[in-house]
Structure formats: C-alpha cells, structure tokens
Amino acid sequence: MPYSLKRIFSRKKHRPSLGGVVRDAFRGICDRDPTESELALHTHDLARGASLPAFFTELRRLGEAGRDRQFVPAGHYYSPIPPRAEVERHLAAMDPNPEALPGIDLDRAAMVRLWTELVPHLQSAPFAFEAKPGLRYRYDNGAYSWGDGLVLHALLRHIRPKRLIEVGSGWSSACIVDTNERFLESGCEVTCIEPYPELLRETVGTPGSPFHIIESGIQTVPLPLFETLVAGDILFIDSTHVLRTGSDVTHELLEILPRIAPGVFVHVHDVFWPFEYPRSWAVDENRAWNEIYALRAFLCGNAQWRIVMFNDFLAKNEAGLIARTCPAFLNNPGGSLWLERRADG
C-alpha cells in the first residue's frame, strides 16, 4: 500500500488530496473516520514528507487498539466490572448465612450423613502440611488446601470412580493421583485438561496410574469425551471463574453440563455460601468473578442436579461436628461444591 500511494503522489495529474488519503486510510485500517485533530495532524505530517510506512504502522496500532477498546469503562452500569461502592453496599445488605435460598435444593441433613460416612477417610488421609516422602500433595499450597484436599480425597475413596476428567489442574491433580495410586489401586483413569500444564507437570511428575494431559482450553476439547463419563465417575472443574462470550465457564455451563450422564459427580471450585464471593476478593481485589452467580442460576429450580457436599456451607453451619470429627478441615474449609446429576432428573 505505501508503494502504491507513492506512485499516486508522483503523478500530479491524478494526485488526490492528502486529506482524502488520510480519510481512506483510516477507513480501511481503523474502520472509522479520523477525528478532526487526527486529520489535521496526519495531513500536515504527510505534506511535510513524513514516512509513509510510519504512517501506516501508526494506523495499524490505532486500529488494533480500537478493536480492543471497551464499550464503556469499568464501573459503568453497562460494564460487567462493578464499582467498588456498589459491591460494598450489596455485601453489607445481604445475609451472610441464610438458612436457605429460593430455588436451591440444599439438604443439610443429607450432607451431614455423607460427612459422617466420610469421617473414616478424612481421619486416615495420609497428607501433611509440608511435603511427605512418597506423596505429591501437601496442604501447604495456596490453591487447593486443607478442606478442599480432605474432601476430595475422602470422596474419591467413597465413590471409587473409574474415570475422572479434570478441567483446570495443579495441586488438586496431585491429591487425585496420590489417592488413586494408594487407595484405588490405580483403578481410575485420569484426564487433565489444562492449557498451562507447567504446575501440573511439576506437582504430578510421571504417575504410574492411567494419566493423560490435554494441553488446551476446554472449548476445543471434543464434547464426546465428556459423554464417556458414566454413573460413579467424576467431572472436576476449576477454571477461570469468569462468564463471558466464549469463556470456559460459558462452555461448561451451556455445552458440557447438559451432556453429563445421570449419576456422574461434578466438582466446582471457589464456590462459597450463599453463592457469593468473599469481601477480600469482591471488594479489596475487585476480581469481578461471576461464575458463582451463573452457577446459582443454573441450579435454581433445576431438579436434574443435587448438591452433595458444600464445604463453605458445612463449615458455617456444622463447625461443631467438624471440630469433633476432622478439625483440620477448619484450618481452611476451601470452596468446593460437589454436585450429582440425578438419575431420575
């Protein structure tokens, strides 16, 4: 393009106005007309012999920035990123521990019964705060610690799945592989879907049990893979926590969960009761995560799914029971939510 324009400029008989050239270039590269100041600036520069390659490089930069521009700034009522003051008002007005939520089927008694069944596994979990010889997983990690790891370990021993698909991997993978090798006779085939597998490879190493890594985002994984899960298997989700156009969360809720077979258990991480994020995340760090609200909407009035275990709910409502049976859980209850697709849903 620069070469063609030079030829045009060299032919005085057909020479276009510089202003017209600038307008056409903006329309072709930036998909818009130049502002008055941009038109004046670039027309002036070109008239004084400015470099054409530099002019087009600048337009490409402006075009890329324009395509990535926000419709409205963060905090605007059309933006998914809320203003801090609005979040603070919301959290101050809400009940931090309601007995129930409309449309959410939460069976506290059934959860307590399951906890009681898990106690032997919880109490005999082999892990420690620091690394132990022969074990990959330890509680001293910032991603999937005490309560999360204990319940994951106990449920694996309780359910004894033949297949587990993990979406988002790392320390949870270490717990899964350790439990599979030590307590399930390596009878569970584990598939990890992780686009950034460095931590996964570091924590897991080379397992002796059936173990596969798919190095991609979940959106590109063929959907029939999830249809291979049958009753008693597990889909473990710990993804970006952000619902937006084309995101992993959107894909999981709309494309994967509806395909899950009855009797399959599904884990979702960083879910807190009453389906709200901690103040430190929502206000202090302004993470603007929204998966938890979409998940609540998914479960609202949805008879096809039941809540099996809810770490944060149990910690807030059964602390006495937990302290008597597995006090280590209370060091950090975590944010695991366990669901099951109902066979009669």
Kinemage of the C-alpha trace (Angstrom):
@kinemage 1
@onewidth
@group {chain A} dominant
@subgroup {mainchain}
@vectorlist {calphas} color= white
{ca met a 1} P 0.000 0.000 0.000
{ca pro a 2} L 2.728 2.575 0.794
{ca tyr a 3} L 4.373 1.889 -2.591
{ca ser a 4} L 1.083 2.430 -4.434
{ca leu a 5} L 0.497 5.722 -2.655
{ca lys a 6} L 3.973 6.929 -3.561
{ca arg a 7} L 3.155 6.274 -7.196
{ca ile a 8} L -0.100 8.189 -6.816
{ca phe a 9} L 1.670 11.135 -5.217
{ca ser a 10} L 4.250 11.179 -8.013
{ca arg a 11} L 1.598 11.577 -10.706
{ca lys a 12} L 0.476 15.177 -10.337
{ca lys a 13} L -2.388 14.809 -12.818
{ca his a 14} L -4.161 12.214 -10.641
{ca arg a 15} L -2.867 13.297 -7.237
{ca pro a 16} L -5.632 13.030 -4.578
{ca ser a 17} L -5.898 15.443 -1.696
{ca leu a 18} L -3.841 14.425 1.316
{ca gly a 19} L -6.946 14.757 3.449
{ca gly a 20} L -8.715 12.226 1.254
{ca val a 21} L -5.795 9.825 1.533
{ca val a 22} L -5.820 10.106 5.324
{ca arg a 23} L -9.592 9.519 5.456
{ca asp a 24} L -9.406 6.497 3.153
{ca ala a 25} L -6.523 5.031 5.146
{ca phe a 26} L -8.383 5.432 8.442
{ca arg a 27} L -11.500 3.833 6.975
{ca gly a 28} L -9.569 0.921 5.519
{ca ile a 29} L -7.343 0.188 8.502
{ca cys a 30} L -9.178 1.536 11.554
{ca asp a 31} L -12.772 1.023 10.342
{ca arg a 32} L -13.598 4.630 11.203
{ca asp a 33} L -13.129 8.215 10.086
{ca pro a 34} L -10.292 10.220 11.612
{ca thr a 35} L -11.101 12.855 14.181
{ca glu a 36} L -10.561 16.466 13.151
{ca ser a 37} L -7.312 16.605 15.089
{ca glu a 38} L -6.087 13.311 13.585
{ca leu a 39} L -6.964 14.505 10.083
{ca ala a 40} L -5.119 17.781 10.562
{ca leu a 41} L -2.072 16.147 12.167
{ca his a 42} L -1.535 13.408 9.591
{ca thr a 43} L -2.307 15.660 6.624
{ca his a 44} L 0.261 18.147 7.903
{ca asp a 45} L 2.876 15.445 8.518
{ca leu a 46} L 2.426 13.862 5.088
{ca ala a 47} L 2.610 17.253 3.398
{ca arg a 48} L 5.966 17.799 5.101
{ca gly a 49} L 7.293 14.476 3.811
{ca ala a 50} L 6.565 12.167 6.744
{ca ser a 51} L 7.373 8.478 6.255
{ca leu a 52} L 4.502 6.552 4.705
{ca pro a 53} L 5.486 3.247 6.394
{ca ala a 54} L 5.472 5.035 9.754
{ca phe a 55} L 2.033 6.490 8.969
{ca phe a 56} L 0.572 3.078 8.189
{ca thr a 57} L 2.252 1.485 11.213
{ca glu a 58} L 0.613 4.099 13.409
{ca leu a 59} L -2.771 3.437 11.803
{ca arg a 60} L -2.429 -0.306 12.387
{ca arg a 61} L -1.659 0.394 16.056
{ca leu a 62} L -4.708 2.646 16.314
{ca gly a 63} L -6.834 0.029 14.575
{ca glu a 64} L -5.804 -2.737 16.967
{ca ala a 65} L -6.367 -0.501 19.977
{ca gly a 66} L -9.767 0.473 18.645
{ca arg a 67} L -10.852 -3.111 18.144
{ca asp a 68} L -9.859 -3.910 21.745
{ca arg a 69} L -11.425 -0.799 23.235
{ca gln a 70} L -14.069 -1.164 25.930
{ca phe a 71} L -17.652 -0.273 25.120
{ca val a 72} L -17.850 1.553 28.439
{ca pro a 73} L -15.306 1.981 31.259
{ca ala a 74} L -15.170 -0.392 34.234
{ca gly a 75} L -17.775 0.548 36.824
{ca his a 76} L -20.266 1.866 34.255
{ca tyr a 77} L -23.734 0.331 34.594
{ca tyr a 78} L -23.214 -1.417 31.242
{ca ser a 79} L -19.871 -2.890 32.348
{ca pro a 80} L -19.565 -6.362 33.935
{ca ile a 81} L -16.905 -4.927 36.266
{ca pro a 82} L -18.802 -3.328 39.168
{ca pro a 83} L -17.846 -0.162 41.040
{ca arg a 84} L -16.398 -0.874 44.473
{ca ala a 85} L -19.026 1.169 46.321
{ca glu a 86} L -21.831 -0.846 44.718
{ca val a 87} L -20.247 -4.141 45.777
{ca glu a 88} L -19.748 -2.871 49.325
{ca arg a 89} L -23.417 -1.857 49.578
{ca his a 90} L -24.516 -5.250 48.280
{ca leu a 91} L -22.369 -7.218 50.723
{ca ala a 92} L -23.396 -5.020 53.654
{ca ala a 93} L -27.093 -5.580 52.916
{ca met a 94} L -27.023 -9.346 52.348
{ca asp a 95} L -27.435 -12.098 54.930
{ca pro a 96} L -24.025 -13.839 55.092
{ca asn a 97} L -25.521 -17.161 56.175
{ca pro a 98} L -29.199 -17.597 55.295
{ca glu a 99} L -30.965 -20.835 56.157
{ca ala a 100} L -31.972 -21.302 52.531
{ca leu a 101} L -32.012 -19.665 49.116
{ca pro a 102} L -35.085 -19.622 46.861
{ca gly a 103} L -34.993 -22.377 44.278
{ca ile a 104} L -31.824 -24.010 45.662
{ca asp a 105} L -32.317 -27.574 46.907
{ca leu a 106} L -29.856 -27.804 49.791
{ca asp a 107} L -30.352 -30.867 52.008
{ca arg a 108} L -28.334 -30.164 55.135
{ca ala a 109} L -29.273 -33.437 56.817
{ca ala a 110} L -28.126 -35.470 53.809
{ca met a 111} L -24.863 -33.539 53.758
{ca val a 112} L -24.272 -34.325 57.435
{ca arg a 113} L -24.980 -38.017 56.781
{ca leu a 114} L -22.455 -38.045 53.962
{ca trp a 115} L -19.895 -36.278 56.140
{ca thr a 116} L -20.351 -38.969 58.777
{ca glu a 117} L -19.737 -41.654 56.161
{ca leu a 118} L -16.595 -39.834 55.027
{ca val a 119} L -15.125 -39.425 58.521
{ca pro a 120} L -13.006 -42.639 58.409
{ca his a 121} L -11.455 -41.487 55.134
{ca leu a 122} L -10.997 -37.934 56.400
{ca gln a 123} L -9.271 -39.105 59.551
{ca ser a 124} L -6.956 -41.501 57.719
{ca ala a 125} L -5.895 -39.101 54.958
{ca pro a 126} L -2.109 -39.503 54.593
{ca phe a 127} L -1.254 -35.896 53.771
{ca ala a 128} L 0.531 -33.301 55.894
{ca phe a 129} L 1.086 -29.554 55.861
{ca glu a 130} L 4.541 -29.971 54.366
{ca ala a 131} L 5.685 -32.448 51.756
{ca lys a 132} L 5.982 -36.078 52.845
{ca pro a 133} L 8.171 -38.680 51.148
{ca gly a 134} L 6.257 -40.608 48.530
{ca leu a 135} L 3.410 -38.074 48.305
{ca arg a 136} L 2.901 -35.320 45.772
{ca tyr a 137} L 0.115 -33.447 47.558
{ca arg a 138} L 0.516 -31.293 50.659
{ca tyr a 139} L -1.794 -28.850 52.423
{ca asp a 140} L 0.788 -26.067 52.230
{ca asn a 141} L -0.332 -24.687 48.895
{ca gly a 142} L -2.278 -21.580 48.038
{ca ala a 143} L -4.694 -23.138 45.597
{ca tyr a 144} L -6.311 -26.297 46.979
{ca ser a 145} L -5.591 -26.703 50.660
{ca trp a 146} L -6.995 -28.340 53.823
{ca gly a 147} L -10.753 -28.647 53.395
{ca asp a 148} L -10.675 -28.993 49.626
{ca gly a 149} L -7.998 -31.678 49.673
{ca leu a 150} L -9.543 -33.624 52.547
{ca val a 151} L -12.992 -33.823 50.965
{ca leu a 152} L -11.586 -34.624 47.518
{ca his a 153} L -9.505 -37.444 48.987
{ca ala a 154} L -12.406 -38.811 51.043
{ca leu a 155} L -14.924 -38.674 48.201
{ca leu a 156} L -12.532 -40.433 45.841
{ca arg a 157} L -12.246 -43.291 48.313
{ca his a 158} L -16.012 -43.237 48.923
{ca ile a 159} L -17.143 -43.070 45.275
{ca arg a 160} L -14.248 -45.030 43.724
{ca pro a 161} L -14.676 -43.637 40.194
{ca lys a 162} L -13.394 -45.490 37.152
{ca arg a 163} L -12.832 -42.278 35.219
{ca leu a 164} L -12.166 -38.682 36.233
{ca ile a 165} L -11.866 -35.681 33.912
{ca glu a 166} L -10.248 -32.643 35.485
{ca val a 167} L -10.671 -29.184 33.952
{ca gly a 168} L -8.037 -26.903 35.458
{ca ser a 169} L -5.184 -28.759 37.104
{ca gly a 170} L -2.425 -28.383 39.675
{ca trp a 171} L -2.453 -29.261 43.370
{ca ser a 172} L -5.826 -30.957 43.095
{ca ser a 173} L -4.263 -33.246 40.485
{ca ala a 174} L -1.562 -34.227 42.968
{ca cys a 175} L -4.240 -35.189 45.501
{ca ile a 176} L -6.142 -37.171 42.871
{ca val a 177} L -3.097 -39.112 41.675
{ca asp a 178} L -1.855 -39.857 45.207
{ca thr a 179} L -5.280 -41.128 46.256
{ca asn a 180} L -5.696 -43.148 43.077
{ca glu a 181} L -2.355 -44.895 43.490
{ca arg a 182} L -2.557 -45.500 47.249
{ca phe a 183} L -6.230 -46.251 47.814
{ca leu a 184} L -7.872 -47.087 44.469
{ca glu a 185} L -5.240 -49.497 43.144
{ca ser a 186} L -4.715 -47.075 40.230
{ca gly a 187} L -8.155 -48.090 39.020
{ca cys a 188} L -9.240 -44.591 37.995
{ca glu a 189} L -8.282 -43.234 34.577
{ca val a 190} L -7.468 -39.533 34.996
{ca thr a 191} L -7.581 -36.994 32.156
{ca cys a 192} L -6.426 -33.427 32.853
{ca ile a 193} L -7.474 -30.592 30.546
{ca glu a 194} L -5.013 -27.782 31.203
{ca pro a 195} L -3.748 -25.166 28.718
{ca tyr a 196} L -0.882 -24.167 31.033
{ca pro a 197} L 0.431 -27.502 32.356
{ca glu a 198} L 3.700 -26.346 33.956
{ca leu a 199} L 2.439 -26.587 37.561
{ca leu a 200} L 0.637 -29.833 36.763
{ca arg a 201} L 3.806 -31.479 35.464
{ca glu a 202} L 5.795 -30.115 38.395
{ca thr a 203} L 3.416 -31.428 41.065
{ca val a 204} L 2.383 -34.729 39.490
{ca gly a 205} L 5.537 -35.838 37.710
{ca thr a 206} L 5.103 -39.161 35.914
{ca pro a 207} L 2.271 -41.134 37.532
{ca gly a 208} L 2.232 -44.891 37.480
{ca ser a 209} L -1.548 -44.863 37.106
{ca pro a 210} L -3.510 -44.148 33.893
{ca phe a 211} L -2.992 -40.415 33.369
{ca his a 212} L -3.442 -38.145 30.338
{ca ile a 213} L -2.907 -34.428 29.760
{ca ile a 214} L -4.782 -32.447 27.114
{ca glu a 215} L -2.878 -29.182 26.682
{ca ser a 216} L -5.684 -26.918 25.530
{ca gly a 217} L -8.608 -24.895 26.723
{ca ile a 218} L -11.790 -26.821 27.322
{ca gln a 219} L -13.544 -25.055 24.445
{ca thr a 220} L -11.536 -27.045 21.880
{ca val a 221} L -11.924 -30.462 23.515
{ca pro a 222} L -14.365 -32.709 21.602
{ca leu a 223} L -17.648 -32.906 23.507
{ca pro a 224} L -17.976 -36.710 23.174
{ca leu a 225} L -15.137 -37.019 25.712
{ca phe a 226} L -17.495 -35.864 28.457
{ca glu a 227} L -20.149 -38.311 27.335
{ca thr a 228} L -17.778 -41.158 28.239
{ca leu a 229} L -18.383 -40.429 31.931
{ca val a 230} L -20.896 -42.831 33.472
{ca ala a 231} L -22.565 -43.124 36.870
{ca gly a 232} L -19.951 -43.014 39.603
{ca asp a 233} L -17.411 -41.064 37.529
{ca ile a 234} L -16.287 -37.503 38.270
{ca leu a 235} L -16.017 -34.259 36.309
{ca phe a 236} L -13.757 -31.901 38.256
{ca ile a 237} L -13.977 -28.205 37.290
{ca asp a 238} L -11.668 -25.444 38.493
{ca ser a 239} L -11.490 -22.934 35.683
{ca thr a 240} L -11.304 -19.153 35.209
{ca his a 241} L -14.493 -18.324 37.165
{ca val a 242} L -15.451 -15.777 34.503
{ca leu a 243} L -18.640 -15.987 32.440
{ca arg a 244} L -18.258 -14.083 29.187
{ca thr a 245} L -18.525 -14.599 25.448
{ca gly a 246} L -16.651 -17.774 24.545
{ca ser a 247} L -15.180 -18.378 28.008
{ca asp a 248} L -14.551 -21.770 29.570
{ca val a 249} L -17.264 -21.164 32.184
{ca thr a 250} L -19.824 -20.362 29.492
{ca his a 251} L -18.826 -23.504 27.602
{ca glu a 252} L -19.041 -25.687 30.712
{ca leu a 253} L -22.489 -24.455 31.744
{ca leu a 254} L -24.071 -24.440 28.297
{ca glu a 255} L -22.353 -27.263 26.422
{ca ile a 256} L -20.875 -29.734 28.906
{ca leu a 257} L -23.110 -29.986 31.986
{ca pro a 258} L -26.259 -30.687 29.922
{ca arg a 259} L -24.424 -33.670 28.384
{ca ile a 260} L -23.388 -35.228 31.697
{ca ala a 261} L -24.947 -38.633 32.350
{ca pro a 262} L -27.077 -39.395 35.427
{ca gly a 263} L -25.054 -40.489 38.429
{ca val a 264} L -21.925 -38.527 37.470
{ca phe a 265} L -20.471 -36.291 40.187
{ca val a 266} L -19.328 -32.761 39.329
{ca his a 267} L -16.971 -30.632 41.399
{ca val a 268} L -16.803 -26.835 41.003
{ca his a 269} L -14.176 -24.853 42.898
{ca asp a 270} L -14.232 -21.433 44.583
{ca val a 271} L -17.933 -21.547 45.429
{ca phe a 272} L -18.970 -20.034 48.757
{ca trp a 273} L -22.223 -19.868 50.670
{ca pro a 274} L -24.595 -18.135 49.993
{ca phe a 275} L -23.254 -18.164 46.427
{ca glu a 276} L -21.238 -15.003 46.972
{ca tyr a 277} L -17.522 -14.259 46.845
{ca pro a 278} L -15.560 -13.200 49.950
{ca arg a 279} L -15.222 -9.479 50.544
{ca ser a 280} L -11.454 -9.702 50.103
{ca trp a 281} L -11.987 -10.928 46.547
{ca ala a 282} L -15.034 -8.896 45.578
{ca val a 283} L -14.029 -5.549 47.116
{ca asp a 284} L -10.369 -5.446 48.098
{ca glu a 285} L -9.093 -7.163 44.936
{ca asn a 286} L -12.104 -6.349 42.722
{ca arg a 287} L -11.764 -9.648 40.877
{ca ala a 288} L -15.214 -9.245 39.313
{ca trp a 289} L -15.594 -13.015 39.006
{ca asn a 290} L -19.144 -14.069 38.185
{ca glu a 291} L -19.168 -17.857 37.802
{ca ile a 292} L -20.785 -18.273 41.218
{ca tyr a 293} L -23.888 -16.302 40.179
{ca ala a 294} L -24.257 -18.221 36.927
{ca leu a 295} L -23.914 -21.484 38.843
{ca arg a 296} L -26.618 -20.433 41.298
{ca ala a 297} L -28.897 -19.558 38.383
{ca phe a 298} L -28.115 -22.939 36.777
{ca leu a 299} L -29.122 -24.776 39.971
{ca cys a 300} L -32.178 -22.638 40.742
{ca gly a 301} L -35.243 -24.833 40.320
{ca asn a 302} L -33.129 -27.425 38.495
{ca ala a 303} L -34.382 -30.834 39.631
{ca gln a 304} L -31.792 -32.623 37.483
{ca trp a 305} L -28.995 -31.813 39.909
{ca arg a 306} L -28.498 -32.155 43.641
{ca ile a 307} L -25.895 -30.652 45.950
{ca val a 308} L -23.890 -33.462 47.529
{ca met a 309} L -21.285 -31.551 49.533
{ca phe a 310} L -20.711 -27.828 50.019
{ca asn a 311} L -17.550 -27.102 52.000
{ca asp a 312} L -18.249 -23.496 52.920
{ca phe a 313} L -21.883 -24.141 53.839
{ca leu a 314} L -20.894 -27.027 56.078
{ca ala a 315} L -18.140 -25.011 57.774
{ca lys a 316} L -20.557 -22.168 58.532
{ca asn a 317} L -23.335 -24.407 59.838
{ca glu a 318} L -21.735 -27.560 61.248
{ca ala a 319} L -18.491 -26.288 62.768
{ca gly a 320} L -19.090 -28.260 65.967
{ca leu a 321} L -19.491 -31.550 64.129
{ca ile a 322} L -16.407 -30.848 62.045
{ca ala a 323} L -14.320 -29.875 65.079
{ca arg a 324} L -15.185 -33.182 66.749
{ca thr a 325} L -14.535 -35.383 63.735
{ca cys a 326} L -11.967 -33.664 61.482
{ca pro a 327} L -10.714 -30.388 62.976
{ca ala a 328} L -8.026 -29.988 60.303
{ca phe a 329} L -10.804 -29.175 57.824
{ca leu a 330} L -11.425 -25.905 59.674
{ca asn a 331} L -7.852 -24.710 59.057
{ca asn a 332} L -9.172 -23.669 55.652
{ca pro a 333} L -12.536 -25.149 54.585
{ca gly a 334} L -11.927 -24.164 50.988
{ca gly a 335} L -14.513 -23.573 48.287
{ca ser a 336} L -15.501 -26.957 46.878
{ca leu a 337} L -19.054 -27.591 45.721
{ca trp a 338} L -19.951 -31.169 44.797
{ca leu a 339} L -22.996 -31.954 42.649
{ca glu a 340} L -24.551 -35.124 41.265
{ca arg a 341} L -26.680 -35.469 38.155
{ca arg a 342} L -29.867 -37.133 39.355
{ca ala a 343} L -30.730 -40.483 37.843
{ca asp a 344} L -34.401 -39.508 37.864
{ca gly a 345} L -33.875 -35.885 36.765
